[in-house]
Amino acid sequence: MKVLLASLNSKYVHSNLALKYLYTAVTSDDVLMEIKEFTINNDDSYIFREILGGKYDVICFSCYIWNIEETLYLVENIKKGQPNVTIVFGGPEVSYDAAEFMAQNKNVDFVVMGEGENTFACLINELASGEGEYREIKGLAYRNNNGIFANEQVESLAFESVAFPYSLLPCENDKIIYYQSSRGCPFNCSYCMSSLEKKLRALPLKRVFQEIDFFISNNVRQVKFIDRTFNWDIVRCNEILKHIIKNDNGTINFHFEICGEFIDDEFIKLLETARNGLFKFEVGIQTTYKKTLEAVNRSTEIEKVLAKTRRITALENVHVHVDLIAGLPFESYDVFKTTFNETYELLANTLQLGFLKLLKGTQIRKNAENYSYEYRRKAPYEVISNEFLSAQDLCRLKQIEEILDLYYNRNGFEKTLKYIIETFACTPFEFFEEFAIFYNLKEFQHKSHKKEDLYRILYAYGQWKTKKLNVSIDEFLVNLTDDMKSALNPDAVKKFERKGWIICSTEKQQMSNEGKIE
């Protein structure tokens, strides 16, 4: 029997760890397993040809919010071209309403619900045997002539019993290598699917060290730990960091998701000894409003979280990414301003402004009516409005998100942003809000811009702002010029200087909308 494990990833550099776990779980000599990973940006016909050309008996898809619509459309066409093929779905997007999902999608024959290694191996063995007895396979939803059935959920596996997912597969050095040293999460955040996994299970440290050494010796570019809270056991966390620092090959990078409140002095001291670029940390702030933190079951010790996070953002040898979520309960537009400003002051390398997604299976989706949530019917189920934020408020925050990504997260504007906030006596939110209004009124949002034109657009804002305040633009321009020369290569700088500072694409709008920013 020939089986394909497939996924549509969001980007080429991403890889699907779940498929690798499933691949290593099937040990039958009667089954030929293959993995093919595509992206949601690949042409439909290309993916269709690649899959149908393999003449597989069973095709299995890993499903998430970013690929479910494209995957369903692909499967519809695959079934038309190969009606007798067996289609198996798995992943978080189909695990929590499997029977209902299958009722709505007739082309899906099986759904593996939740943690899939044992369930999937049993299903493949049963399909290979041809006996068709699925009632005893825990964690499986299936259809037959009598209807659709969802068996009882599978128990959490002893994680150490799961094989190393790269033991039978090569590391793709042009992609991010995803790795997991623990499953589950110690927290119960109402908007997160990880809160549904109540049991936290960790691999023995000796095994983790061996697998890290494997990545280092294979010259992997980046390893991203997908542990939901890597530093939940700070002693264990620090031991892993020590091992990485000791065995660093000078080129590898490790990415972790951590909780700010668990950071301790030893953690900081270890980071101070690390090579520049060895570590990247992602810290989920989400909100600084205590009433909101209580409502979504997060720790309310936000002062401690901010203080400890500030200690690692102050280090110059590690990259720190912090997250915010707009659309949480009780956080109005004015309250979100405070959250934004307090988080911006951490001066992290990246500040991601995300928007609440009411994911299947989460508590916040079950209780959506409590806060008058409206959200998109299709994945990714993003919030449209709630009792505290109107749809218009969220659209304004979307505009701010675009400016934040262009001018803060892409880097190259550090001196100018600092100058603006300090000299114009505004908060970070006030600046990004005002600049977003300016940017959209001038209609710059209608197309993508080269880096050099982003400097010209910010200069246009500076002209408007300094004129309004009746101050000289000279110092603004000095800072912006320094940023531009630091970010662009010498040839691009010469080309920039020949062309000048004026942005021409929407010139006619710049005068007609002049007074609307007020």
N, C-alpha and C positions, 0 to 999 in steps of 0.2 A: 504494500500500500504506500502510495506516494503522498506526503503531507507537506503543505507549505505554511509556514508561519510568516505573516505579513503585517506591516503597519504603514501608515501614512504619517510620517513625522512632520513637525512644524517647520524644521529647517534641515538642510543637508548635514550640518555639523552635529545634529542630535542623533542619538541612537536609542534603540528600544531595549531596555534591560529585561523587561518581562519576557520577551521572545527568547532571550538567551537562557533564562531560568527554565522555561518550558522545554526548550531544545534538549537541555541536559537531563530533564526529568524522564524522558522517554528512552528506554533502553532496549526495546524489542528489536530483534534482528529482522523481523518481518516488516519493519517500517523504515522508509527512506525519508528523512527529514531535511527540509531546506528552509533557509531564511531569506526573505527579500524585503528590504526596507526602501520605501519611496518617501516623497514629501507631498504635502497638500498642494504644492506649487507645480508638481509634475503634470504633464498633459494627461487627460483621462485616457485617451486612446493608447498612449505609451504604456501606462500601467496595465490596461486591459490586455494588450498584446503580450506583455511580459508574463502575465499570470496565466492567460489561456494557453500560451505556447508551452508551458511546463507540463500540461496534461496531468494535473494533480487530481487525486481522488478526494482529498480533504483540504480545504483552504481555511485558515484560521486568522482572524483579524484582532489586533489589540486596539481597543476603542477608548477614546478620551474626548473631552469636550471640543478639542480643536480639530478632530478628524471624523467625528461620527457622521455628519451629513455627507461628506465626500465618500466615506466608506460604504454607507448604505446605497448611494447611487452607483458606486462601482459594483457592488454585489448584485444589484438589480440587473446590470448588464451582463455580469458573469453568468448568472443563472439563465439568461436568455441564450447565451452562447454555449453553455454547458449545463443543461437542465439537471443532470443527475449528480452533479458535484455536491458534496456535503460542505455546508458553511457553518463554521464555529466562530462565535464572538466571545470576547472576554474583555476585562478591564473595568475601571471604575464607572464608566459611562453606562454600562449595561448590567452591573451587578446588583443593583438595589431595587429594580422593578422588572426582573427578567421575564416573568410570565406575561406581564402587560406589554413589555417591549416586543416579545415574540408574536403576540397577538396582532400587533400593529405592523409587524415586518415579517411577512410570510416567507421571505427568502432566507431567513436565519433558521437553521435547523437545531442548533444547540447554543446555549450560553453557559460559560464557565463563570460561576459567581464567586467573587472574593478571591482569596489566596488560591492560586490555581495549580500548583505543581502536581499534587496528588490527584486532584480531580481530572486534570488534563491527561495525565498518564493513564488513568483508568479508562477514560473515554476513548483514547486512541487504541488501547489494547482491545477494548470491546468492539470498536469499529473494525479493527484488523481481523478479529475472530469471526465477524459476521453474525454473531448471535443476537445482537440488538437488545440486550438486557441492561437497561439504564436505571432502573428503579433504586438500586442499591448504591449508586454513585453519589456520594454527598457533594453538595456544592454545584450540582448540575441541573439546568433547566433544559427540557427537550420536548419535542412534539412527536405524536404518532397519530394513528387513525382515530384514537379516542379523545384527542385534545392536546392541551399543553400542560406540562407538569413541571413544578419546581420542587426538587428534593430538599431535604433539610440542609442547612448550611454546614460547611466543613469546619472542623475544629482547627484552631491555630496550630501550625506546624512547629515542631522543635526546630528552630532556625538552623542550628548546627547540622541537622540532617539534610539540608538543602545543599546540593553541589555548587561549587564555585562556578559561576556562569561563564567564565572565560576558560574553563578547563578543556573544552572541546572546540572552542572557537577562537579565531585570531583577534587580537586587538587592532582596531582600525585607527591608525595614528593620525588620520586627517579628521577624526571626529572626537567629540567629548566622550570619554569613557565613564559610564555611570556605574556606581558601585554602592552596595548596601552593607553596612556592618551591624545594623539593628533594624528591627521592624516594630511598628507601633509608635505611640506618642504618649508622653506623660500628661498631656494637656487635653482639654475637652472643649476646644473652641467650637462654637455652634455653627460656624460657617465652613468648617474644614472637614473633609472626608477622613482625614487621619484620626479624628476624634472617635470614629466608629470602631477603630481597632483598640480594644481596651487593654490588651495584653502586650507589654513591652518585652521584646526578646532580643538578646544581643549575642553575636558570635563571640567565641572565646578570643581573648586578645592574641594568643599565639597564632591562631588562624588568620586574624586580621593582619598581623605583622607579615606573615608569609604572603598574603595576597597583595599587600602594598608593595612588598619587595618584587613581586612578579611584575607589577606595573612599572616600577622604576627600572628594572632590568630590561624591560621591553621598550623603553624610551617613549612611553606614552606622553602626549603633550599635556593633557589635563584630565584629572580624575575628579568627578563630581559625586560626592557622597549624597545619596538621597535619603539618609536618615532624617526623619522629620525634625528631631531636635538632637543634634550630634552631641552637645555637651550636657545632656540630661544627667549623666554621671560624670562629674567634672574630673574625678580622679582618672577614670578610664579615658576620657577625652585627652587629658594631659599626657598620659602614657603614649597614646597614638601620635600626638604631636611631637613628642620627644623622638619617637622612632623615625618619623618622617624627616625631622631636622637632622638627625644623626646620619641617615642614609640618603640624603638629598643628592641627586646626580647633577644638579646645577641647571636643569632645564624644565623639569616637571612642575606642574601646578596642581594644588588640591583645593577644592571648593567645598565648603560646609555650610549648612543651615544651623544657626545656633540661637539660643535664647540669651538675651542680654543679662538677665538677673543671675544666671549661673556663673558668669565670668568671675574668676578669682585672681589673686595676686600671682600665683604660679603660672596661670594661663598667660597673663600679661608678660611676665618675665621670659617665658618660652618664646613668645612672639618677637620680643626684642632681639632674640638671638637668631631669628630665621632669616634666610636669604630674601632679599627684596623680590617679591613676585611669587614666592613659594606658596603663600596662602591667600585665599579669598574667602571672606565670611559674609553670609547673608543673615541679617538680623531683622526679624519681623516686628516692627513697632506697631503697625496697623492703626493705632489711635492712642492719644494721650489723655483722652477724656474718661475719667473714672467711672462715670455712670454707664458709658458705652462698654468699657472693659468688663464691668459686672454683668451687663446684659448678654455678652457673648462668651462668658465663662473664661475670661483671661485674667491673669494676675493684675491686681490694681496697684502693685508697687511700682508705678511707672517712674517715679523719681529715681529709684534704684536702677531700673532698666536703662534710663537715659544716661545716668552718671557712669555706669559701667560700659555702656556702648561708647560713650565719649572717650573713654580711656583707649579703646582700640582704634577709633577714628583718628586719634591724635598720633598714632604710630605712622611712620612714613614708609614702612616696608611691607605693609599688608593692604590689600584692597578690601574695602568695606562697602557693602550694598545694604541699604535699609529700605523697608517697604511700608507704604501706607495703603489703607483701603478706604475709599470713599463709598458711602451708602450704608454704613453700619447704623444700628438703632441709636436714637437719641442724639446723633451727631448732625446738627444743622449746619448750614453754610457758614455761619459765624463761628460756631464751635470748631468746625474743620479748619478755619483759618489759624486758630491757636495750635491745633495739632500739627499743621504744616510748619508753622514758624518754629515750634519747639523741636521738631524733627530736623528741619533745615539747619538749625544751629549746631547740630552734631557734626556738620561738615563732612559727611560721608562721601566716598568717591562716587557713589550712585545713589540717587533718591528716586525710587520707583513709586509713582502714584497710580495705584491700581483701583479697580472698581469692583464692588461686591458681585459675586456670582452665586446665585442660589442653586447650589449643586444638589443633585439627586442624593437622597439619603441623609442630608444634613438637617440638624435641628432647626436652623434658621429658615429653611425652606418649609419644613413642616409647620412652623409657626408664622408663616409669612403674613397671614391675615392680622396677626396681633399688632403689626406695625404698618399695615396698609401698603404692603409691597406690591408694586407692579414690576414685572420682569419679563424678559424676552422668552417666548415659548420654546424657541429652539436653542440648542447649545451655542454659546456658553452660558445661557440663562442670566445674562447681565442685568443688573438693576436698572429700571427706567425711572422709578420714583418711589418714595415712601412717605411716611407721615412727617418726616423732618426735612426732606430734600425734594424739591419739585423736579420735574424733568428738565426745566430750564436751568435750575441750579446745577444739575449734573452735566448738562451740556457746557456750561461755563467752566466747570472743573475739567471737562475733556479738553477744552481749549488751552487751559493752563497746563494740563499734562503734556500737550504737544510742545509748548514752549519750554517746559522743564526738560523734556528729552532732548530738544535741539540745542539748548543753550547751557544746560547744567550737565546732563549725563553724557553728552558727546565731548565734553571738555573743550578747552581752547578759549574760554571767556572768563577765566577766574578773576583776573585783576579788574575787569570791567564790572562784573557782577558785584564784587566787593565794594568798588568805588560807588556804584549806583546806590546800593542799600545804605552805605554809610553817609554819603554826601547829600543824597536827596531825602534823608531822614525818613525812610520808609521801611516797613517790615518786608521780609522776603516775599510773603504772600501778596502784599500790596503791589510790589514790583511786578511779579509774574502775572498777576491779574490784570494790571494796567497794560503791560506789554502784550498780553494775549488779546486784549480788546483792540489795541493799536494794530497788531498783526492781522487780525481778522477784518477790521474795517478797511485796511489797505488791500485786502483780498490776496494776501500772500499765502493763505492756506490752500489755494486751489492747485498748487503744484509743488513738487519737491524742489529743494534748492541745494546747489553746491555749497560747500563749506564757505567759500569766499563771499558768496552772496548773503550768507547769514550775518557776516560782519557788516555788510552794507545795510542790511535791514535794521540791525541794532543801531547803526549810525543814524539812520533816518529817525528812529525813535529818539535818540539822543538829541537830534536837532529840534524835534518837537518839544521834548521835555525841558531842555535848557531854555528854549524860547519862552515857554510857559512860565518858568521860574525866574526868567530875566537874569540868567547867569551865563557865563562864558562856557562854550563847548570845548575849549582848548584842553582842559585836563581830562575830560571824558575821552577826547580823541587820542590823547597820549596813551591812556590805559588800553583803549581798544586797539591802537596800532601795535603796542607791545604784545598783546594777546595774539593778534593776527600774525605777526612775524614769528612768534614762538610756535604757532600751530601749523603754519604752512611751510612747505619746503622753499628754498631760496628762489627757484625758478617761478613758483606760483606767486611768491611775494612780488617779484619783478613784474609779472603779468598783471597782478592786482594793482600795483602802483601806476602802470600805464593806463589801465582802464578807469581808475579813480573810485571814489567812494559812493557815487550815486547809483542807486538801484533803479532800473528803468522799467521793469516789467509791468508795474501798476501805477505809473506816474500820474495818470489822469485821475485815479481815485484818491491820491494822496492830498489833493487840494479840496476836492468836493466833500470829503469826509472829515476835514480838519476839526470841525467843532463838535463832532459827535462823541468824542472820547470823554468830554466833560460829564 
